[in-house]
Amino acid sequence: MNFQLDFIEDKVEFFEADHLNTLQKKIESQIDENRAIMLSVHSVSHQMHVNENGQTYFTAVVHFKKK
């Protein structure tokens, strides 16, 4: 019997929210989930956009890598 495991080595996830606190909670939750599969944060990139009505919109890209 041949048993082989394939591990995720890199994972990129995208997040979006109307409020910065909400975005932070989403990212923190995903960090905890990815920690369970032996991935840690390698880098984070984020942006903020203000539309014509003055509403803010936050996005982030988080790159996870194998520990």
N, CA, C and O atoms as CSV, one atom per row, in Angstrom:
chain,resi,resn,atom,element,x,y,z
A,1,MET,N,N,0.843,-1.179,0.000
A,1,MET,CA,C,0.000,0.000,0.000
A,1,MET,C,C,0.891,1.247,0.000
A,1,MET,O,O,1.795,1.369,0.827
A,2,ASN,N,N,0.637,2.152,-0.912
A,2,ASN,CA,C,1.415,3.379,-1.046
A,2,ASN,C,C,0.613,4.543,-0.470
A,2,ASN,O,O,-0.486,4.843,-0.938
A,3,PHE,N,N,1.168,5.189,0.541
A,3,PHE,CA,C,0.495,6.302,1.218
A,3,PHE,C,C,1.330,7.562,1.031
A,3,PHE,O,O,2.499,7.596,1.417
A,4,GLN,N,N,0.739,8.596,0.443
A,4,GLN,CA,C,1.479,9.810,0.151
A,4,GLN,C,C,0.691,11.029,0.626
A,4,GLN,O,O,-0.507,11.138,0.367
A,5,LEU,N,N,1.362,11.937,1.317
A,5,LEU,CA,C,0.751,13.180,1.783
A,5,LEU,C,C,1.281,14.350,0.969
A,5,LEU,O,O,2.485,14.462,0.740
A,6,ASP,N,N,0.387,15.210,0.539
A,6,ASP,CA,C,0.780,16.441,-0.138
A,6,ASP,C,C,0.437,17.601,0.787
A,6,ASP,O,O,-0.702,17.732,1.236
A,7,PHE,N,N,1.421,18.437,1.067
A,7,PHE,CA,C,1.226,19.570,1.955
A,7,PHE,C,C,1.125,20.855,1.149
A,7,PHE,O,O,1.789,21.020,0.125
A,8,ILE,N,N,0.286,21.758,1.627
A,8,ILE,CA,C,0.190,23.083,1.026
A,8,ILE,C,C,1.420,23.873,1.470
A,8,ILE,O,O,1.702,23.965,2.664
A,9,GLU,N,N,2.141,24.435,0.527
A,9,GLU,CA,C,3.336,25.205,0.869
A,9,GLU,C,C,3.106,26.707,0.778
A,9,GLU,O,O,3.701,27.469,1.541
A,10,ASP,N,N,2.262,27.138,-0.133
A,10,ASP,CA,C,1.935,28.553,-0.305
A,10,ASP,C,C,0.431,28.691,-0.485
A,10,ASP,O,O,-0.222,27.857,-1.110
A,11,LYS,N,N,-0.095,29.766,0.080
A,11,LYS,CA,C,-1.522,30.026,-0.042
A,11,LYS,C,C,-1.714,31.533,-0.003
A,11,LYS,O,O,-1.165,32.204,0.870
A,12,VAL,N,N,-2.481,32.069,-0.932
A,12,VAL,CA,C,-2.774,33.497,-0.977
A,12,VAL,C,C,-4.277,33.664,-0.809
A,12,VAL,O,O,-5.068,33.029,-1.506
A,13,GLU,N,N,-4.659,34.528,0.128
A,13,GLU,CA,C,-6.074,34.763,0.388
A,13,GLU,C,C,-6.381,36.251,0.306
A,13,GLU,O,O,-5.552,37.093,0.651
A,14,PHE,N,N,-7.593,36.559,-0.160
A,14,PHE,CA,C,-8.043,37.929,-0.355
A,14,PHE,C,C,-9.191,38.227,0.606
A,14,PHE,O,O,-10.068,37.390,0.820
A,15,PHE,N,N,-9.175,39.417,1.175
A,15,PHE,CA,C,-10.186,39.819,2.141
A,15,PHE,C,C,-10.715,41.200,1.781
A,15,PHE,O,O,-10.006,42.008,1.181
A,16,GLU,N,N,-11.974,41.466,2.153
A,16,GLU,CA,C,-12.569,42.776,1.923
A,16,GLU,C,C,-13.572,43.077,3.025
A,16,GLU,O,O,-14.196,42.171,3.577
A,17,ALA,N,N,-13.720,44.370,3.341
A,17,ALA,CA,C,-14.663,44.787,4.379
A,17,ALA,C,C,-14.920,46.286,4.266
A,17,ALA,O,O,-14.147,47.027,3.658
A,18,ASP,N,N,-16.026,46.708,4.870
A,18,ASP,CA,C,-16.371,48.131,4.891
A,18,ASP,C,C,-15.682,48.880,6.025
A,18,ASP,O,O,-15.553,50.103,5.981
A,19,HIS,N,N,-15.240,48.139,7.043
A,19,HIS,CA,C,-14.589,48.751,8.203
A,19,HIS,C,C,-13.274,48.043,8.471
A,19,HIS,O,O,-13.162,46.834,8.270
A,20,LEU,N,N,-12.287,48.787,8.920
A,20,LEU,CA,C,-10.968,48.240,9.181
A,20,LEU,C,C,-11.006,47.168,10.279
A,20,LEU,O,O,-10.315,46.154,10.175
A,21,ASN,N,N,-11.798,47.383,11.316
A,21,ASN,CA,C,-11.901,46.395,12.395
A,21,ASN,C,C,-12.464,45.068,11.897
A,21,ASN,O,O,-12.025,44.001,12.328
A,22,THR,N,N,-13.424,45.134,11.000
A,22,THR,CA,C,-14.004,43.922,10.425
A,22,THR,C,C,-12.975,43.179,9.591
A,22,THR,O,O,-12.888,41.953,9.655
A,23,LEU,N,N,-12.205,43.907,8.817
A,23,LEU,CA,C,-11.151,43.302,8.009
A,23,LEU,C,C,-10.119,42.616,8.901
A,23,LEU,O,O,-9.685,41.500,8.617
A,24,GLN,N,N,-9.738,43.283,9.964
A,24,GLN,CA,C,-8.760,42.715,10.891
A,24,GLN,C,C,-9.280,41.426,11.521
A,24,GLN,O,O,-8.522,40.465,11.653
A,25,LYS,N,N,-10.543,41.381,11.910
A,25,LYS,CA,C,-11.122,40.175,12.506
A,25,LYS,C,C,-11.149,39.019,11.507
A,25,LYS,O,O,-10.881,37.874,11.869
A,26,LYS,N,N,-11.474,39.321,10.254
A,26,LYS,CA,C,-11.489,38.284,9.213
A,26,LYS,C,C,-10.097,37.687,9.025
A,26,LYS,O,O,-9.942,36.470,8.935
A,27,ILE,N,N,-9.098,38.547,8.967
A,27,ILE,CA,C,-7.720,38.084,8.766
A,27,ILE,C,C,-7.246,37.275,9.964
A,27,ILE,O,O,-6.646,36.213,9.795
A,28,GLU,N,N,-7.506,37.762,11.166
A,28,GLU,CA,C,-7.084,37.040,12.368
A,28,GLU,C,C,-7.729,35.661,12.459
A,28,GLU,O,O,-7.085,34.696,12.871
A,29,SER,N,N,-8.982,35.569,12.080
A,29,SER,CA,C,-9.677,34.281,12.091
A,29,SER,C,C,-9.023,33.305,11.116
A,29,SER,O,O,-8.842,32.129,11.431
A,30,GLN,N,N,-8.671,33.799,9.938
A,30,GLN,CA,C,-8.051,32.939,8.934
A,30,GLN,C,C,-6.628,32.554,9.320
A,30,GLN,O,O,-6.173,31.460,8.986
A,31,ILE,N,N,-5.925,33.435,10.015
A,31,ILE,CA,C,-4.581,33.101,10.501
A,31,ILE,C,C,-4.664,31.914,11.445
A,31,ILE,O,O,-3.846,30.998,11.362
A,32,ASP,N,N,-5.647,31.921,12.348
A,32,ASP,CA,C,-5.819,30.803,13.277
A,32,ASP,C,C,-6.127,29.501,12.546
A,32,ASP,O,O,-5.604,28.447,12.908
A,33,GLU,N,N,-6.973,29.567,11.519
A,33,GLU,CA,C,-7.311,28.364,10.750
A,33,GLU,C,C,-6.096,27.834,9.990
A,33,GLU,O,O,-5.872,26.625,9.938
A,34,ASN,N,N,-5.322,28.730,9.408
A,34,ASN,CA,C,-4.154,28.298,8.637
A,34,ASN,C,C,-3.024,27.810,9.528
A,34,ASN,O,O,-2.198,27.002,9.101
A,35,ARG,N,N,-2.981,28.288,10.747
A,35,ARG,CA,C,-1.981,27.809,11.699
A,35,ARG,C,C,-2.176,26.309,11.949
A,35,ARG,O,O,-1.208,25.582,12.171
A,36,ALA,N,N,-3.419,25.858,11.913
A,36,ALA,CA,C,-3.730,24.439,12.129
A,36,ALA,C,C,-3.169,23.557,11.015
A,36,ALA,O,O,-2.910,22.373,11.231
A,37,ILE,N,N,-2.980,24.127,9.828
A,37,ILE,CA,C,-2.396,23.347,8.719
A,37,ILE,C,C,-0.947,23.759,8.451
A,37,ILE,O,O,-0.427,23.611,7.346
A,38,MET,N,N,-0.317,24.283,9.512
A,38,MET,CA,C,1.119,24.580,9.509
A,38,MET,C,C,1.519,25.695,8.542
A,38,MET,O,O,2.613,25.658,7.978
A,39,LEU,N,N,0.654,26.677,8.345
A,39,LEU,CA,C,0.987,27.833,7.519
A,39,LEU,C,C,1.084,29.072,8.400
A,39,LEU,O,O,0.294,29.250,9.328
A,40,SER,N,N,2.053,29.920,8.102
A,40,SER,CA,C,2.192,31.177,8.828
A,40,SER,C,C,2.185,32.335,7.830
A,40,SER,O,O,2.380,32.140,6.631
A,41,VAL,N,N,1.958,33.529,8.342
A,41,VAL,CA,C,1.884,34.717,7.488
A,41,VAL,C,C,3.278,35.057,6.971
A,41,VAL,O,O,4.228,35.200,7.741
A,42,HIS,N,N,3.376,35.181,5.656
A,42,HIS,CA,C,4.637,35.581,5.027
A,42,HIS,C,C,4.613,37.081,4.719
A,42,HIS,O,O,5.591,37.789,4.960
A,43,SER,N,N,3.485,37.556,4.185
A,43,SER,CA,C,3.369,38.985,3.896
A,43,SER,C,C,1.903,39.402,3.839
A,43,SER,O,O,1.011,38.583,3.616
A,44,VAL,N,N,1.680,40.700,4.046
A,44,VAL,CA,C,0.333,41.275,3.996
A,44,VAL,C,C,0.404,42.546,3.168
A,44,VAL,O,O,1.307,43.364,3.342
A,45,SER,N,N,-0.554,42.703,2.269
A,45,SER,CA,C,-0.666,43.927,1.479
A,45,SER,C,C,-2.105,44.419,1.618
A,45,SER,O,O,-3.038,43.618,1.557
A,46,HIS,N,N,-2.294,45.710,1.800
A,46,HIS,CA,C,-3.654,46.216,1.987
A,46,HIS,C,C,-3.830,47.545,1.272
A,46,HIS,O,O,-2.870,48.259,0.981
A,47,GLN,N,N,-5.095,47.849,1.000
A,47,GLN,CA,C,-5.440,49.110,0.360
A,47,GLN,C,C,-6.750,49.627,0.928
A,47,GLN,O,O,-7.564,48.862,1.447
A,48,MET,N,N,-6.941,50.933,0.822
A,48,MET,CA,C,-8.188,51.562,1.217
A,48,MET,C,C,-8.674,52.406,0.046
A,48,MET,O,O,-7.888,53.084,-0.617
A,49,HIS,N,N,-9.963,52.355,-0.194
A,49,HIS,CA,C,-10.561,53.123,-1.280
A,49,HIS,C,C,-11.724,53.923,-0.702
A,49,HIS,O,O,-12.497,53.410,0.107
A,50,VAL,N,N,-11.842,55.166,-1.117
A,50,VAL,CA,C,-12.981,55.999,-0.726
A,50,VAL,C,C,-13.785,56.266,-1.989
A,50,VAL,O,O,-13.265,56.828,-2.953
A,51,ASN,N,N,-15.060,55.864,-1.986
A,51,ASN,CA,C,-15.875,56.070,-3.189
A,51,ASN,C,C,-16.431,57.488,-3.233
A,51,ASN,O,O,-16.154,58.298,-2.349
A,52,GLU,N,N,-17.206,57.779,-4.250
A,52,GLU,CA,C,-17.701,59.147,-4.457
A,52,GLU,C,C,-18.671,59.592,-3.365
A,52,GLU,O,O,-18.912,60.790,-3.215
A,53,ASN,N,N,-19.230,58.658,-2.601
A,53,ASN,CA,C,-20.134,58.994,-1.494
A,53,ASN,C,C,-19.386,59.169,-0.169
A,53,ASN,O,O,-20.008,59.454,0.855
A,54,GLY,N,N,-18.072,59.003,-0.178
A,54,GLY,CA,C,-17.282,59.153,1.022
A,54,GLY,C,C,-17.172,57.896,1.865
A,54,GLY,O,O,-16.615,57.929,2.962
A,55,GLN,N,N,-17.702,56.782,1.360
A,55,GLN,CA,C,-17.619,55.527,2.102
A,55,GLN,C,C,-16.263,54.880,1.861
A,55,GLN,O,O,-15.750,54.877,0.742
A,56,THR,N,N,-15.692,54.332,2.929
A,56,THR,CA,C,-14.398,53.664,2.808
A,56,THR,C,C,-14.601,52.177,2.544
A,56,THR,O,O,-15.597,51.582,2.955
A,57,TYR,N,N,-13.632,51.597,1.851
A,57,TYR,CA,C,-13.659,50.189,1.498
A,57,TYR,C,C,-12.235,49.663,1.644
A,57,TYR,O,O,-11.305,50.208,1.049
A,58,PHE,N,N,-12.065,48.616,2.427
A,58,PHE,CA,C,-10.735,48.081,2.723
A,58,PHE,C,C,-10.560,46.699,2.099
A,58,PHE,O,O,-11.472,45.873,2.130
A,59,THR,N,N,-9.385,46.461,1.536
A,59,THR,CA,C,-9.044,45.142,0.995
A,59,THR,C,C,-7.665,44.756,1.486
A,59,THR,O,O,-6.841,45.607,1.821
A,60,ALA,N,N,-7.430,43.446,1.522
A,60,ALA,CA,C,-6.111,42.945,1.931
A,60,ALA,C,C,-5.820,41.636,1.229
A,60,ALA,O,O,-6.718,40.848,0.933
A,61,VAL,N,N,-4.538,41.427,0.973
A,61,VAL,CA,C,-4.038,40.154,0.421
A,61,VAL,C,C,-3.032,39.631,1.425
A,61,VAL,O,O,-2.086,40.323,1.800
A,62,VAL,N,N,-3.255,38.375,1.862
A,62,VAL,CA,C,-2.352,37.762,2.836
A,62,VAL,C,C,-1.721,36.530,2.198
A,62,VAL,O,O,-2.415,35.641,1.705
A,63,HIS,N,N,-0.395,36.497,2.219
A,63,HIS,CA,C,0.356,35.357,1.673
A,63,HIS,C,C,0.806,34.492,2.841
A,63,HIS,O,O,1.548,34.944,3.713
A,64,PHE,N,N,0.351,33.244,2.849
A,64,PHE,CA,C,0.728,32.286,3.872
A,64,PHE,C,C,1.761,31.330,3.285
A,64,PHE,O,O,1.678,30.951,2.117
A,65,LYS,N,N,2.741,30.942,4.112
A,65,LYS,CA,C,3.763,29.989,3.686
A,65,LYS,C,C,3.911,28.900,4.749
A,65,LYS,O,O,3.617,29.100,5.928
A,66,LYS,N,N,4.374,27.753,4.287
A,66,LYS,CA,C,4.631,26.629,5.171
A,66,LYS,C,C,5.724,26.999,6.177
A,66,LYS,O,O,6.716,27.634,5.818
A,67,LYS,N,N,5.537,26.603,7.427
A,67,LYS,CA,C,6.523,26.908,8.479
A,67,LYS,C,C,7.782,26.104,8.267
A,67,LYS,O,O,8.728,26.220,9.046
